[in-house]
Amino acid sequence: MDTPKSGGFTPPGRPQLVKLGALFLVYFFVVLVLPRPETVKPEGWRLLGIFAATIAGLILQPLPGAALVLMAVILSALIGGLKMSEALGGYADSSVWLVVAAVLISRALISTGLARRIALLFVRTFGGSSLGICYSLGFTDAVLASIIPSNGARSGGVVLPILRSICELYGSHPGPTAQRLGAFLMVAVYQCICVSTAMFYTGQASNPIAAKMATDMGYPVTWASWFLAGIVPGLCSLLVLPLVVRAVVSPEIRTTPEAPAFAGRELAAMGGLNTAEKIVALVFLCVCAAWVTSDRTKIDITLAALVGSCSLILAGVVDWRDVAADAGLWDMFIWYGGMVRLGRALYEAGITQAFAKSVGAAFPDSGWVALFVVALLVYYYTHYGLASITAHILAMYQPFVAVLIAKGAPPGLVTMAFATYVNLAAGLTHYGTTPAPMYFGQNYVSLETWWKAGFIVSLVNIVIWSTVGFFWWRAIGVW
């Protein structure tokens, strides 16, 4: 039997074939078994089958996500009723290019060391206690989330290395000494990261997808409007959650005078801001200012981000050859653009509206308030079964929002609630979003403790965002 050479033909293994077979079953179940509403054309129903199989593929991962999405885009033109130019339309969508531009800026923030400098400044200023360290690193992530749409890059590349260094500074390692400091910080900082993802349009990569879906359904969501909606409940959660986690995972060490000293030494070793950091800081501030004022100035936020990215390339801070070689960036571009277009195509085909109408008919006597409470809790705790915020949004966001709007719920309330709660739900488990396995994998916390803390924090987050958040949204005119 011939043995394939490296880089040659490698036939799919049995597990991969089983998973691929499951995707076909999902497609045929949707198309052949589920009853098609009269308002939806056959090609639209096939499009739903393609979409459902793609979501299943993103969960099962028989192939890389981008490859699956690209195949779905091609199938949408073959059998889903879209023209090829329409199927590829997602790659021209401004929200897709916004994420690409933001990733380029984030690359400069991290590679120049400016992001690390920001984190160390927070620790030097506020890190005199275990609680202060948590606040320092939590607020660092929140600052970076305003422009870095990868929670994995900012928390794994910037926050976690500093966090681990501080733990070891106090002799807190995985095992018997974990309770000294590390167990508390790993859980508490991770929960703060989940709040940061909910606070900003760029909190993580699929937030703009939710914003795009909301806009397509008649309620425009911009960077500025998301920032205004998320800032008050987000800050409340960031202030309260470390206290809650400290009650669940209590650290033995409460005062940490060595942490500010450590941060000071690291900052001294870095020296003053170099030219590259100054350029990145200026671009960072200018782009954020353009985003914050976009509702007044009418400057397109994608244009602002692309101008900032090109400025960094022209200044030599970002090397285009590195950008071209960044497989992760272009992998994200393929799946992101494809899923944006597929989601819009479902709406255009009337599938989302038909789903909302059928659900509304099943609950004729239920007011929107009761349905909203039940739907939001189901939506939140469904994340126990998901390892991806993106898959969660793509599968459930648009149908749930459409159902509630059809029942008379305020569009702003439901679009923002479902957009933010899915990010908060990532705190439930050790696989809820990209940073989760990074932090849990440090082996400071048992699985039981991680899940216990995640559930307790979920209750606190739901209370904060459903009281402070909803009242704040009412005050600023979201609903």
C-alpha positions in Angstrom: 0.0 0.0 0.0 1.4 3.4 -1.0 2.1 5.8 1.9 1.2 9.4 1.0 4.1 11.8 1.2 4.1 14.9 3.3 1.8 17.5 1.7 0.3 14.9 -0.6 -3.1 13.2 -0.7 -4.5 12.4 2.8 -7.9 10.6 2.6 -10.4 11.6 5.3 -10.5 9.4 8.3 -13.5 7.6 9.7 -14.4 10.3 12.3 -14.2 13.0 9.7 -16.5 11.0 7.3 -19.0 10.4 10.1 -19.1 14.1 10.9 -19.5 15.0 7.2 -22.3 12.4 7.0 -24.0 14.1 9.9 -24.0 17.4 7.9 -25.8 15.7 5.0 -28.4 14.3 7.4 -29.0 17.8 8.8 -29.5 19.2 5.3 -31.9 16.4 4.2 -33.8 16.5 7.5 -34.5 20.2 7.0 -35.3 20.0 3.3 -37.3 16.7 3.2 -38.7 16.3 6.7 -39.5 19.7 8.1 -42.7 21.2 6.6 -42.0 24.2 4.3 -44.2 27.3 4.8 -46.1 28.4 1.8 -44.5 31.8 1.9 -41.0 30.3 1.4 -39.9 29.1 -2.0 -38.2 25.7 -2.4 -34.9 27.3 -3.1 -35.2 29.3 0.0 -35.9 26.1 2.0 -32.8 24.5 0.5 -30.9 27.6 1.6 -32.1 26.9 5.2 -30.8 23.4 4.9 -27.4 24.6 3.8 -27.3 27.1 6.6 -28.3 24.5 9.2 -25.7 22.1 8.0 -23.1 24.8 8.1 -23.9 25.7 11.7 -23.7 22.0 12.5 -20.3 21.9 10.7 -19.0 24.8 12.7 -19.8 22.9 15.9 -18.6 19.4 14.8 -15.6 20.7 12.7 -15.2 17.9 10.2 -13.3 20.5 8.1 -11.9 24.0 9.0 -14.8 26.5 9.5 -13.7 28.7 6.6 -13.7 25.7 4.2 -17.2 24.7 5.2 -18.5 28.3 4.8 -16.9 28.6 1.4 -18.6 25.4 0.3 -21.9 26.7 1.7 -21.5 29.9 -0.3 -21.0 27.9 -3.5 -24.0 25.6 -2.7 -26.2 28.7 -2.1 -25.5 29.6 -5.7 -25.9 26.1 -7.0 -29.1 25.1 -5.3 -30.1 28.0 -3.0 -31.4 30.4 -5.5 -28.7 33.0 -5.3 -26.7 34.3 -8.2 -22.9 33.9 -7.8 -22.4 37.6 -7.5 -25.1 37.6 -4.7 -23.6 34.6 -2.9 -20.2 36.4 -2.8 -21.8 39.7 -1.7 -20.8 39.1 1.9 -17.1 39.7 1.1 -18.0 43.3 0.0 -19.9 44.0 3.2 -18.5 46.9 5.2 -18.9 45.0 8.6 -16.5 42.3 7.3 -13.9 44.8 6.3 -14.3 46.6 9.6 -13.3 43.5 11.5 -10.3 43.0 9.1 -9.1 46.6 9.6 -9.6 46.3 13.4 -7.5 43.1 13.4 -4.7 44.9 11.6 -4.7 47.7 14.2 -4.8 45.1 17.0 -1.8 43.4 15.5 0.1 46.7 15.8 -1.1 47.3 19.4 0.2 43.9 20.4 3.4 43.7 18.3 4.7 47.1 19.4 4.1 46.3 23.0 1.7 49.2 23.5 -1.1 46.8 24.7 1.2 45.3 27.2 2.3 48.7 28.4 -1.4 49.6 29.0 -1.9 46.5 31.1 1.3 47.2 33.1 0.2 50.8 33.8 -3.1 49.5 35.2 -1.3 47.0 37.4 1.2 49.5 38.6 -1.6 52.0 39.5 -4.3 49.6 41.0 -2.6 46.3 41.6 -1.8 46.6 45.3 -4.3 43.9 46.2 -5.6 40.7 44.7 -8.8 42.5 43.9 -6.9 45.4 42.4 -5.0 43.1 40.1 -8.2 41.7 38.9 -9.7 45.1 38.3 -6.5 46.2 36.5 -6.4 43.3 34.1 -10.2 43.3 33.6 -10.2 47.0 32.7 -7.2 46.5 30.5 -9.2 44.0 28.5 -12.1 46.4 28.3 -9.9 49.2 27.0 -8.4 46.9 24.3 -11.9 45.5 23.4 -12.8 48.9 22.2 -10.8 48.2 19.0 -9.4 44.6 19.2 -12.2 42.2 17.9 -10.4 39.1 19.1 -10.9 38.2 22.7 -8.3 35.5 22.3 -5.6 37.8 21.0 -6.0 40.5 23.6 -6.6 38.2 26.6 -4.3 35.4 25.6 -1.6 37.6 24.1 -1.6 40.5 26.5 -3.5 39.8 29.7 -2.7 36.2 30.5 1.1 36.3 30.4 1.1 39.2 32.9 -1.5 37.4 35.0 0.6 34.2 35.1 3.7 36.2 36.0 2.0 37.8 39.0 0.7 34.5 40.2 4.2 33.0 40.1 5.6 36.1 41.7 3.7 35.1 44.8 4.6 31.5 44.6 1.1 30.5 43.4 1.4 27.6 40.9 -1.0 24.9 39.7 -1.6 22.4 42.5 -1.3 22.9 46.2 -0.4 26.6 46.0 -3.1 27.5 43.5 -5.4 29.0 46.2 -2.8 31.5 47.2 -3.7 33.8 44.3 -3.9 32.1 40.9 -7.2 30.3 41.2 -9.1 33.5 42.1 -7.4 35.6 39.4 -7.9 33.0 36.6 -11.6 32.8 37.2 -12.2 36.4 38.0 -10.2 37.9 35.1 -11.8 35.4 32.7 -15.3 36.5 33.8 -14.3 40.1 33.2 -13.2 39.2 29.7 -16.7 37.9 29.0 -18.1 41.2 30.1 -15.7 43.1 27.8 -16.9 41.0 24.9 -20.5 42.2 25.6 -19.6 45.8 26.1 -18.3 46.7 22.7 -19.2 46.2 19.0 -15.6 45.0 18.6 -15.7 42.9 21.8 -15.3 39.8 19.7 -15.5 38.9 16.0 -19.1 37.9 15.7 -20.6 41.0 17.5 -20.8 42.8 14.1 -22.7 39.9 12.7 -25.4 40.4 15.4 -25.3 44.2 14.7 -25.7 43.5 11.0 -28.7 41.2 11.6 -30.3 43.8 13.8 -29.8 46.4 11.1 -31.3 44.2 8.4 -34.3 43.7 10.6 -34.9 47.4 10.9 -32.9 48.5 14.1 -29.5 49.9 13.1 -26.7 49.1 15.5 -23.5 51.1 15.3 -20.2 51.0 17.2 -21.3 54.2 19.0 -24.8 52.9 19.9 -23.4 49.6 21.2 -20.8 51.5 23.2 -23.4 53.7 24.8 -25.7 50.8 25.6 -22.9 48.6 27.0 -20.9 51.0 29.0 -23.1 51.4 32.1 -24.2 47.7 32.7 -20.7 46.6 31.6 -18.9 48.8 34.2 -21.3 47.6 36.9 -20.5 44.0 36.1 -16.8 44.7 36.0 -17.0 46.2 39.4 -19.2 43.6 41.0 -18.0 40.3 39.5 -14.5 40.2 41.1 -16.2 40.5 44.5 -18.6 37.7 43.7 -15.8 35.4 42.4 -13.7 36.2 45.5 -16.6 34.9 47.7 -16.6 31.6 45.6 -12.8 31.2 45.1 -11.3 33.1 48.0 -7.5 33.9 47.6 -5.3 33.4 50.6 -3.2 36.5 49.6 -5.3 39.7 49.8 -2.5 42.4 49.6 0.0 42.3 46.7 2.5 45.1 47.0 4.9 43.2 44.8 2.6 43.4 41.8 2.9 47.2 41.3 6.6 46.9 41.9 6.8 44.1 39.2 4.8 46.2 36.8 7.1 49.2 37.5 10.2 47.1 36.8 8.7 45.8 33.6 7.8 49.3 32.5 11.2 50.6 33.3 12.7 47.8 31.2 10.5 48.8 28.3 11.7 52.4 28.5 9.7 55.3 27.2 7.3 55.2 24.3 9.2 54.4 21.1 8.2 55.9 17.7 6.2 52.9 16.7 4.1 52.9 19.9 3.5 56.7 19.5 2.2 56.1 16.0 0.0 53.3 17.1 -1.3 55.3 20.1 -2.2 58.2 17.8 -4.0 55.9 15.3 -5.8 54.1 18.1 -7.1 57.3 19.6 -8.1 58.8 16.2 -10.0 55.7 15.1 -11.8 55.4 18.5 -12.7 59.1 18.3 -14.1 58.6 14.8 -16.1 55.7 15.9 -17.5 57.5 19.0 -18.5 60.5 17.0 -19.7 58.7 13.9 -23.4 59.3 14.6 -22.7 63.1 14.5 -20.0 63.3 11.9 -21.5 60.6 9.6 -18.0 59.2 9.0 -18.3 55.5 8.1 -16.6 53.5 10.9 -15.3 51.0 8.4 -13.7 53.8 6.4 -12.1 55.2 9.6 -10.7 51.8 10.5 -9.3 51.2 7.0 -7.7 54.6 7.0 -6.1 53.8 10.4 -4.9 50.4 9.1 -3.4 52.0 5.9 -1.7 54.7 8.0 0.1 52.0 10.0 1.2 50.3 6.8 2.4 53.5 5.4 4.3 54.3 8.6 6.0 50.9 8.5 4.5 49.8 11.8 2.6 47.0 10.1 4.4 45.1 7.3 2.0 44.1 4.5 4.0 40.9 3.9 3.1 39.8 7.5 -0.5 40.7 6.8 -0.6 38.6 3.6 1.0 35.7 5.5 -1.5 35.9 8.3 -3.6 32.7 7.7 -5.8 33.3 10.7 -6.9 36.8 9.4 -7.9 35.5 5.9 -9.4 32.4 7.3 -11.7 34.7 9.4 -12.4 36.8 6.3 -13.7 33.8 4.4 -16.0 32.4 7.1 -17.1 35.8 8.3 -18.1 37.2 4.9 -19.8 34.0 3.9 -21.9 33.7 7.1 -22.9 37.4 6.9 -24.3 36.8 3.4 -26.0 33.5 4.3 -27.7 35.1 7.3 -29.0 38.0 5.2 -30.2 35.6 2.5 -32.3 33.7 5.0 -34.0 36.9 5.9 -34.5 37.9 2.3 -36.1 34.5 1.6 -38.7 35.1 4.3 -37.5 32.2 6.5 -36.9 34.2 9.6 -40.3 35.9 9.3 -42.1 32.6 8.7 -40.4 31.2 11.8 -41.5 34.2 13.9 -45.1 33.9 12.6 -45.3 30.2 13.4 -43.9 30.7 16.9 -46.3 33.6 17.5 -49.2 31.4 16.5 -48.1 28.7 18.9 -48.3 31.2 21.8 -51.4 33.3 20.9 -52.2 34.3 24.5 -48.7 35.1 25.7 -47.6 38.7 25.9 -44.2 39.7 24.7 -42.8 40.3 28.2 -43.3 36.7 29.4 -42.1 35.3 26.1 -39.0 37.6 26.3 -38.1 36.4 29.8 -38.3 32.7 28.8 -36.6 33.2 25.5 -33.7 35.1 27.0 -33.1 32.5 29.7 -33.3 29.7 27.1 -30.9 31.6 24.8 -28.5 32.3 27.6 -28.2 28.8 29.1 -28.2 27.1 25.7 -24.5 28.1 25.7 -23.8 25.1 27.9 -24.0 23.1 24.7 -21.9 25.4 22.5 -18.2 26.2 22.3 -18.6 29.2 20.0 -20.3 32.5 20.4 -20.4 32.8 16.6 -22.3 29.6 16.2 -24.7 30.6 18.9 -25.4 34.0 17.3 -25.8 32.5 13.8 -28.1 29.7 14.9 -30.4 31.6 17.4 -30.0 35.4 17.3 -32.1 36.3 14.3 -35.0 33.8 14.9 -35.4 34.8 18.6 -35.3 38.5 17.8 -37.8 38.1 14.9 -40.2 36.2 17.1 -40.2 38.8 19.9 -40.5 41.8 17.5 -43.5 40.0 15.8 -45.1 39.7 19.3 -44.7 43.5 19.8 -41.5 43.7 21.8 -39.4 46.9 21.4 -36.8 46.2 18.7 -34.0 48.0 20.5 -34.5 46.1 23.7 -34.5 42.6 22.2 -31.7 43.3 19.6 -29.3 44.6 22.3 -30.3 42.0 24.9 -29.7 39.0 22.7 -26.5 40.6 21.3 -25.0 41.1 24.7 -26.3 38.2 26.7 -24.7 35.6 24.3 -21.3 37.1 25.2 -22.0 37.0 28.9 -23.1 33.3 28.6 -19.6 32.4 27.5 -18.6 32.6 31.2 -20.6 29.5 32.0 -18.1 26.9 31.0 -14.4 26.2 30.3 -15.1 26.1 26.6 -17.5 29.0 26.2 -15.3 31.1 24.0 -11.7 31.2 22.7 -10.0 32.5 26.0 -11.8 29.9 28.1 -9.5 26.9 27.5 -6.5 29.3 27.7 -7.4 30.3 31.3 -8.8 26.9 32.4 -5.8 25.2 30.8 -3.5 26.9 33.3 -4.7 24.2 35.7 -5.3 26.5 38.7 -9.0 25.6 39.0 -10.9 22.4 39.1 -13.7 21.8 36.6 -16.3 21.8 39.4 -15.2 25.2 40.8 -15.0 26.7 37.3 -18.6 25.6 36.5 -19.9 26.6 39.9 -18.4 30.1 39.6 -19.7 30.4 36.1 -23.2 29.6 37.1 -23.2 32.0 40.1 -21.7 34.8 37.9 -24.4 34.1 35.3 -27.1 34.9 37.8 -25.4 38.1 38.8 -24.9 39.2 35.2 -28.5 38.5 34.3 -29.7 40.6 37.3 -27.3 43.5 36.5 -28.0 43.6 32.8 -31.8 43.1 33.2 -32.1 45.9 35.8 -29.3 48.4 35.5 -29.0 47.6 31.8 -32.6 47.7 30.8 -33.3 50.9 32.8 -30.2 52.5 31.3 -31.3 51.5 27.8 -34.7 53.0 28.5 -33.1 56.3 29.7 -31.0 56.6 26.5 -33.8 55.7 24.1 -32.9 52.2 23.1 -36.5 51.2 23.8 
